[in-house]
Amino acid sequence: MEKTITKMIEQFVKAEKLRALIETEIFSWIHMEEFLTFIHKLKKDRWTMGDITAEDMEKFVSRLESDYVEEDSGYVDQALKTVDRFMDFCVKSGWVASKPWGDIRTLRKEEES
């Protein structure tokens, strides 16, 4: 009996891991598309990741916070973390020299003050 329960738990954990990976991928796409759509509307013509400024990010944070009420603040946090990780990836890949806004958590705290 113990082996059966252990196998069931193993299967459950594997399924949960897969579910979490799928959710992460889906939400990452949603957050990045939302960010890139916002930046594209803001910049209008051709732009590169290096053209994104701290001011652009402040506007994105404000827009997220105005679009998603307090109950959805978890969504805002997750979206900002996704964009922040993407920009970390851009820096590590050499696509941009640095993130113009530094640490997203600092920017969000400044916005909330």
Buried (B, 14 or more C-beta within 10 A) or exposed (E): EEEEEEEEEEEEEEEEEEEEEEEEEEBBEBBBEBBEEBBEEBBEEEEEBEEBEEEBBBBBBEBBBEEBEEEBBEBBBBBBBBBBBBBEEBBEEEEBEEBBBEEBEEBBEEBEE
